[in-house]
Amino acid sequence: MRNALITLLPLSTLLSPTSQSPLPLDNCGPTIQDPNTPDTCTHAITLAQSPTPYGALLTNDGSGLEITYENCFPTILDVCSVLTDPTTPRGAWNWTDAGSGCVMGFWLPQYAGSAPVPTVDACRNNIYLPMYDIGRYTGGTAYNQVSVNLARLPDDYQNGEAVDVGYASYTISYLPMQSSSPRSGPS
């Protein structure tokens, strides 16, 4: 019979308030999840300091152009209608209201096990309205792009790079970040 090595830890170590437990499962997230991503069913997007799957990052492309925030409310209604339409393509950028100065775009992942499409209410209240508030009231004219789940923004040559390919990516900008759609998706 082999001697088993047993390590006994004090109960206080196991119950220490400094040990972090992962967040609960995100029922609106992909099958495989980062344990640090909040429940996207109930949490609104918040300001992020670096690219995250569910945080709004403010950037400026140096163009000198600004988002026309006064035109954003109709665009929010449009983008959420398109995003929740079952015929909307996955695996491609979808852009709304190109002439408004407040363009919203999204990329729905096409992989099996990806996060489901949010409801219209979740799209408005948890995604685009918080992104609008962050862009307008936190960023102001210093920033002209608000992005979620993008480590690299899309442009005419590539579709960007998602932080987590299982979640959708979202943007608000002054014009579509692409004049045509490249073939490959966020990697």
C-alpha positions in Angstrom: 0.0 0.0 0.0 1.4 3.4 -0.9 1.5 6.3 1.5 -0.8 9.1 0.4 0.5 12.6 0.9 -2.2 14.7 2.4 -1.8 18.5 2.8 -4.0 20.0 5.4 -4.8 23.7 5.1 -6.2 25.7 7.9 -9.8 26.5 7.6 -9.0 30.2 7.8 -7.0 29.9 4.6 -9.8 28.4 2.7 -12.3 31.0 4.0 -10.0 34.0 3.6 -11.7 37.1 2.3 -8.7 37.8 0.0 -9.4 34.7 -2.1 -11.6 35.6 -5.0 -14.2 33.4 -6.3 -15.2 33.5 -10.0 -18.4 35.4 -11.0 -21.5 33.2 -11.5 -22.1 31.7 -14.9 -23.2 34.2 -17.5 -26.4 32.7 -19.0 -26.2 35.2 -21.9 -22.6 34.4 -22.6 -20.8 31.8 -24.7 -20.5 28.2 -23.7 -16.8 28.7 -22.6 -16.5 31.8 -20.5 -13.9 34.0 -18.8 -14.8 33.8 -15.1 -14.2 37.5 -14.8 -16.8 38.6 -17.2 -20.0 39.8 -15.5 -23.5 38.4 -16.2 -24.3 40.1 -19.5 -28.0 39.4 -19.1 -28.4 41.9 -16.2 -25.3 44.1 -16.1 -24.9 47.2 -18.3 -21.6 47.9 -20.0 -19.3 50.1 -18.0 -16.2 52.1 -18.8 -13.0 50.0 -19.2 -9.4 51.1 -19.1 -8.3 48.4 -21.6 -10.1 46.1 -24.0 -12.4 43.7 -22.3 -15.3 41.4 -23.5 -17.9 43.6 -21.8 -16.5 47.0 -21.1 -16.6 50.2 -23.2 -13.2 51.5 -24.3 -12.8 55.2 -25.5 -10.4 55.9 -28.3 -9.6 58.6 -30.8 -8.4 57.9 -34.3 -6.7 61.3 -34.7 -9.0 62.3 -37.6 -10.3 65.4 -35.8 -13.9 64.2 -36.5 -16.5 63.8 -33.7 -19.5 61.7 -33.0 -22.7 63.7 -33.5 -24.3 62.5 -30.2 -27.5 64.5 -30.9 -28.3 61.9 -33.7 -27.6 58.8 -31.6 -31.1 58.0 -30.2 -32.7 57.1 -33.5 -29.6 55.1 -34.3 -29.9 53.1 -31.0 -33.4 52.1 -32.0 -32.2 51.1 -35.5 -29.2 49.1 -34.4 -31.1 47.2 -31.8 -33.8 46.3 -34.4 -31.2 45.1 -36.8 -29.1 43.3 -34.1 -32.1 41.2 -32.9 -33.4 40.4 -36.4 -32.9 36.7 -37.0 -31.9 37.3 -40.6 -29.0 39.6 -39.6 -25.7 38.0 -40.8 -23.3 36.6 -38.3 -19.6 36.7 -38.9 -19.7 40.2 -40.6 -19.8 43.8 -39.4 -23.3 45.4 -39.6 -23.4 49.2 -39.7 -26.3 51.5 -39.2 -27.1 55.2 -40.2 -23.9 56.0 -42.1 -25.0 59.6 -42.8 -26.0 60.5 -39.3 -22.6 61.2 -37.7 -23.5 58.6 -35.0 -22.8 55.2 -36.6 -23.3 52.1 -34.6 -21.9 48.7 -35.6 -21.8 45.2 -34.3 -20.3 41.8 -35.0 -22.2 38.7 -34.1 -20.0 35.7 -33.6 -20.7 32.8 -35.9 -19.2 30.0 -33.8 -21.1 27.2 -32.2 -21.4 28.0 -28.5 -21.2 31.7 -29.0 -23.2 34.1 -26.8 -26.8 34.4 -27.9 -28.1 37.6 -29.5 -29.3 40.0 -26.7 -33.0 41.0 -26.5 -34.0 44.4 -27.8 -34.3 45.7 -24.2 -30.8 44.4 -23.3 -29.4 45.8 -26.5 -30.8 49.3 -25.7 -30.4 49.4 -21.9 -27.3 47.3 -21.3 -25.3 47.9 -24.4 -25.8 50.9 -26.6 -27.3 53.4 -24.1 -24.5 52.8 -21.6 -22.0 53.1 -24.5 -23.7 56.4 -25.6 -23.5 57.8 -22.0 -19.9 56.8 -21.6 -18.9 58.3 -25.0 -20.9 61.5 -24.6 -20.5 62.3 -20.9 -17.2 60.6 -19.9 -15.4 60.9 -23.2 -16.9 64.0 -24.8 -15.0 65.5 -27.7 -11.7 64.0 -26.6 -12.7 60.6 -28.1 -14.5 59.7 -31.3 -14.9 55.9 -30.9 -16.5 53.7 -28.3 -15.9 50.0 -28.6 -16.7 46.9 -26.7 -14.9 43.5 -27.0 -12.3 44.8 -29.5 -8.6 44.6 -28.9 -8.1 46.0 -32.4 -10.7 48.1 -34.3 -11.9 47.1 -37.7 -10.9 49.1 -40.8 -11.1 48.8 -44.6 -8.5 46.0 -44.6 -9.4 43.8 -41.6 -12.4 43.1 -39.3 -10.6 43.9 -36.0 -9.6 41.6 -33.2 -12.1 40.5 -30.6 -11.0 40.2 -26.9 -13.3 37.1 -26.6 -14.6 35.6 -29.9 -17.5 34.1 -28.0 -19.1 37.5 -27.4 -20.4 40.1 -29.8 -18.4 43.2 -30.5 -20.0 46.7 -30.6 -18.9 50.2 -31.7 -20.1 53.8 -31.9 -18.2 56.1 -34.2 -18.7 59.1 -36.5 -18.8 56.9 -39.6 -18.6 53.2 -40.4 -15.1 51.9 -39.7 -15.2 50.0 -43.0 -16.3 51.1 -46.5 -16.4 47.5 -47.5 -16.4 44.2 -45.6 -13.1 42.2 -45.5 -13.5 38.5 -45.6 -12.1 37.4 -42.3 -13.7 38.1 -38.9 -12.3 39.3 -35.6 -9.7 36.8 -34.6 
